[in-house]
Amino acid sequence: MMKKKNIVLSLILFIGLQVSAQELVWEEDFEGDSLNMDNWSYETGDGCPDLCGWGNNERQIYSEDYVEVKDGNLVITADKIGEKYYSGKVNSKNKFEFQYGTVEVRAKLPDGHGLWPAIWMLGNNINEVGWPASGEIDIMEFVGRQPDTIHNALHTPASHGDTENIKTTPVKDATSEFRVFKMNWTKDAITFYIDDKKTYTFSPSEKNEETYPYKHPFYFLLNLAVGGNFGGPDVDDSIFPKQFLIDYVKVYKN
């Protein structure tokens, strides 16, 4: 019995050392009362004229007024004023970009039919090669019309940008509490986790720029969309305002 106990204790210690050995290379904990502009930029407007509806027939107009830092969280609010929908979106483009590592984001999702919060990443070469050649990593997508479901997805040139590489995971009461969304990214695979439970591993047998455009730096995007091809098309106007809370974003070196 003592020998088994020692083995168990040694295993726990080993796992603990592995976790602590990960080097934290970037952290945003959203302290204070304003957005850290050294890390983030706002995206504003409706995407027009180049990408009206942000390419997905989304209804919201993004504005800085719907992004705030409060009580240790990034708070993104979606609301309807008159006949128009407003919300917020930030990105770390040109401010924090990285290639390979482990990402952890702790967030609380908003409920409501027509909402579409997302934690995602785009390749920093998007201005040169366009989308989907840049690659896209959707660490978390949620749509209010599917209240017990969370999505992990990747967009590649091989899929012509379509959502072919996706895993839909049942999560009971997905919006009831803060959850941790994790993604581990290497040169060979991208693996997703929800509350430390592995949900999906993407690792195509042939890895080239068409099938695995994930061999260059990426940046973060955090937003709350309304309606759209994925979030809608119907929107329950009685739900507004609604808030998407992000507690922290951490990046560890593999």
C-alpha positions as CSV (number, residue, x, y, z in Angstrom):
1,M,0.0,0.0,0.0
2,M,2.8,2.4,0.9
3,K,4.6,1.7,-2.4
4,K,1.4,2.5,-4.4
5,K,0.9,5.7,-2.4
6,N,4.4,6.8,-3.1
7,I,3.9,6.1,-6.8
8,V,0.7,8.2,-6.9
9,L,2.4,11.0,-5.0
10,S,5.4,10.9,-7.4
11,L,3.0,11.0,-10.4
12,I,1.2,14.0,-9.0
13,L,4.5,15.8,-8.4
14,F,5.6,15.0,-11.9
15,I,2.5,16.3,-13.5
16,G,2.7,19.5,-11.3
17,L,6.3,20.0,-12.4
18,Q,5.3,19.7,-16.0
19,V,2.5,22.3,-15.7
20,S,4.8,24.7,-13.7
21,A,7.6,24.2,-16.3
22,Q,5.5,25.9,-19.0
23,E,6.9,29.4,-19.5
24,L,4.3,32.2,-19.5
25,V,5.3,34.5,-22.3
26,W,2.3,36.9,-22.4
27,E,-0.6,37.6,-20.1
28,E,-3.6,40.0,-20.2
29,D,-5.6,40.0,-17.0
30,F,-7.7,43.1,-17.8
31,E,-7.0,44.9,-14.5
32,G,-7.6,48.6,-14.1
33,D,-10.3,50.6,-15.7
34,S,-9.3,50.9,-19.4
35,L,-8.2,48.8,-22.2
36,N,-4.4,48.3,-22.5
37,M,-3.7,49.9,-25.8
38,D,-0.2,48.4,-25.8
39,N,-1.8,45.0,-26.3
40,W,-5.1,45.7,-28.1
41,S,-6.7,47.8,-30.9
42,Y,-10.4,48.4,-31.5
43,E,-12.2,47.3,-34.6
44,T,-15.1,49.5,-35.5
45,G,-17.9,49.9,-38.0
46,D,-19.9,47.3,-40.0
47,G,-17.1,46.2,-42.3
48,C,-18.3,48.3,-45.3
49,P,-17.4,49.0,-48.0
50,D,-14.9,46.1,-48.3
51,L,-16.5,43.5,-46.1
52,C,-20.0,44.5,-45.3
53,G,-21.5,42.5,-42.4
54,W,-18.0,41.3,-41.7
55,G,-18.3,38.7,-44.5
56,N,-21.0,36.8,-42.6
57,N,-24.1,39.0,-42.9
58,E,-23.7,40.1,-39.2
59,R,-25.9,42.9,-38.0
60,Q,-23.9,44.7,-35.4
61,I,-21.9,47.9,-35.8
62,Y,-18.7,47.7,-33.7
63,S,-17.9,50.7,-31.5
64,E,-15.4,51.5,-28.8
65,D,-18.3,52.5,-26.6
66,Y,-19.3,48.9,-26.2
67,V,-15.9,47.7,-24.8
68,E,-14.8,48.4,-21.3
69,V,-12.5,47.0,-18.6
70,K,-14.4,46.5,-15.3
71,D,-14.0,44.4,-12.2
72,G,-11.0,42.5,-13.6
73,N,-12.8,41.6,-16.9
74,L,-12.9,42.7,-20.4
75,V,-16.6,43.5,-20.9
76,I,-18.0,43.4,-24.4
77,T,-21.7,44.5,-24.6
78,A,-24.2,43.9,-27.4
79,D,-27.2,46.1,-27.5
80,K,-30.0,47.3,-29.8
81,I,-30.5,51.1,-30.0
82,G,-33.5,51.9,-32.2
83,E,-33.3,49.7,-35.2
84,K,-29.5,49.2,-35.0
85,Y,-27.4,46.7,-33.2
86,Y,-24.1,47.7,-31.5
87,S,-21.3,45.6,-30.0
88,G,-17.5,45.5,-29.5
89,K,-14.4,43.9,-31.0
90,V,-10.7,44.1,-30.2
91,N,-7.6,42.5,-31.7
92,S,-3.9,42.2,-30.9
93,K,-2.7,42.7,-34.5
94,N,0.8,44.2,-34.7
95,K,0.9,44.4,-30.9
96,F,1.0,40.7,-29.8
97,E,1.5,37.9,-32.3
98,F,3.1,34.6,-31.7
99,Q,3.9,31.2,-33.4
100,Y,3.3,28.0,-31.5
101,G,2.3,27.7,-27.9
102,T,-0.6,27.1,-25.5
103,V,-3.4,29.6,-25.1
104,E,-5.7,29.8,-22.1
105,V,-8.7,32.1,-22.1
106,R,-11.2,32.3,-19.1
107,A,-14.5,33.7,-20.2
108,K,-18.2,33.8,-19.4
109,L,-20.5,33.5,-22.4
110,P,-23.7,35.5,-22.9
111,D,-27.0,33.7,-23.5
112,G,-29.6,34.8,-26.0
113,H,-30.9,33.7,-29.4
114,G,-28.9,35.6,-32.1
115,L,-25.7,36.2,-30.1
116,W,-22.3,34.9,-31.4
117,P,-19.3,35.5,-29.1
118,A,-15.9,34.3,-30.3
119,I,-12.3,33.9,-29.2
120,W,-10.2,33.4,-32.3
121,M,-7.0,34.0,-34.2
122,L,-5.9,35.1,-37.7
123,G,-2.5,34.8,-39.4
124,N,-0.6,38.1,-39.3
125,N,0.0,37.8,-43.1
126,I,-3.7,38.3,-43.9
127,N,-3.1,41.7,-45.5
128,E,-0.6,40.1,-47.9
129,V,-2.3,36.8,-48.7
130,G,-5.9,37.4,-47.8
131,W,-8.4,35.0,-46.1
132,P,-8.5,32.0,-45.8
133,A,-4.8,31.7,-47.0
134,S,-3.8,33.4,-43.8
135,G,-5.5,30.6,-41.8
136,E,-8.0,31.0,-38.9
137,I,-8.1,29.3,-35.5
138,D,-11.4,29.5,-33.7
139,I,-10.6,28.7,-30.1
140,M,-14.2,29.2,-29.0
141,E,-17.4,30.0,-30.9
142,F,-20.8,29.9,-29.3
143,V,-24.2,30.7,-30.8
144,G,-27.2,31.5,-28.6
145,R,-29.6,29.3,-30.6
146,Q,-27.5,26.3,-29.5
147,P,-27.3,27.1,-25.7
148,D,-25.6,23.8,-24.7
149,T,-23.0,23.6,-27.5
150,I,-19.5,25.0,-28.0
151,H,-17.6,24.9,-31.2
152,N,-13.8,24.6,-32.1
153,A,-13.0,25.2,-35.7
154,L,-10.2,25.9,-38.3
155,H,-10.4,27.5,-41.7
156,T,-7.9,26.7,-44.4
157,P,-7.5,27.2,-48.1
158,A,-8.0,23.5,-48.7
159,S,-11.6,23.9,-47.3
160,H,-12.0,27.1,-49.3
161,G,-12.7,28.8,-46.1
162,D,-15.8,26.6,-45.3
163,T,-16.2,25.2,-41.8
164,E,-15.2,21.6,-42.6
165,N,-12.6,21.2,-39.8
166,I,-14.9,21.6,-36.8
167,K,-15.8,19.9,-33.5
168,T,-19.1,20.6,-31.8
169,T,-19.0,19.7,-28.1
170,P,-22.1,19.4,-25.8
171,V,-21.6,21.6,-22.7
172,K,-24.6,21.7,-20.3
173,D,-25.4,25.2,-19.1
174,A,-22.6,26.6,-21.2
175,T,-23.4,30.2,-20.2
176,S,-23.9,29.6,-16.5
177,E,-20.3,30.2,-15.3
178,F,-16.8,31.1,-16.3
179,R,-15.1,28.5,-18.4
180,V,-11.5,28.0,-19.6
181,F,-10.9,27.6,-23.3
182,K,-7.5,26.2,-24.2
183,M,-5.6,25.6,-27.4
184,N,-2.2,24.0,-27.9
185,W,-0.5,24.8,-31.2
186,T,2.6,23.1,-32.6
187,K,4.0,22.6,-36.1
188,D,2.2,19.3,-36.3
189,A,-1.2,19.7,-34.6
190,I,-3.7,22.1,-33.0
191,T,-5.6,20.7,-30.0
192,F,-8.5,22.2,-28.2
193,Y,-9.8,21.9,-24.6
194,I,-12.8,23.1,-22.7
195,D,-12.3,23.2,-18.9
196,D,-9.2,20.9,-19.4
197,K,-11.2,18.3,-21.3
198,K,-9.7,17.6,-24.8
199,T,-12.3,18.2,-27.4
200,Y,-10.6,18.2,-30.8
201,T,-7.2,17.6,-32.5
202,F,-6.5,18.9,-36.0
203,S,-3.5,17.3,-37.7
204,P,-3.9,16.6,-41.4
205,S,-1.7,13.9,-42.8
206,E,-0.2,16.2,-45.4
207,K,0.7,19.6,-44.0
208,N,1.2,22.4,-46.5
209,E,0.0,25.9,-47.0
210,E,-3.3,24.6,-48.3
211,T,-4.1,22.2,-45.5
212,Y,-2.1,23.6,-42.5
213,P,-1.5,27.4,-42.9
214,Y,-0.4,27.5,-39.3
215,K,3.4,27.9,-39.6
216,H,3.6,31.7,-39.1
217,P,2.6,34.1,-36.3
218,F,-1.1,34.7,-35.4
219,Y,-2.9,37.4,-33.4
220,F,-6.0,37.4,-31.2
221,L,-9.5,38.6,-31.8
222,L,-12.3,38.9,-29.2
223,N,-15.8,39.9,-30.2
224,L,-19.5,39.5,-29.7
225,A,-21.4,39.4,-33.0
226,V,-25.2,39.6,-33.6
227,G,-27.0,37.5,-36.1
228,G,-25.1,36.5,-39.2
229,N,-24.8,33.3,-41.1
230,F,-23.7,31.3,-38.0
231,G,-25.3,33.3,-35.2
232,G,-28.7,33.9,-36.8
233,P,-30.5,34.6,-38.9
234,D,-33.2,35.3,-36.2
235,V,-32.4,37.6,-33.3
236,D,-34.4,37.8,-30.1
237,D,-34.6,41.6,-29.5
238,S,-35.9,41.1,-26.0
239,I,-32.5,39.9,-24.7
240,F,-30.5,43.1,-24.9
241,P,-28.2,44.3,-23.5
242,K,-26.0,41.2,-23.1
243,Q,-22.3,41.0,-21.9
244,F,-19.4,38.8,-23.0
245,L,-16.9,38.7,-20.1
246,I,-13.2,37.7,-20.6
247,D,-11.2,37.3,-17.4
248,Y,-7.8,36.7,-18.8
249,V,-5.8,35.6,-21.9
250,K,-2.5,33.7,-21.3
251,V,0.0,32.4,-23.7
252,Y,2.6,29.8,-22.7
253,K,5.7,28.6,-24.6
254,N,5.5,24.9,-25.5
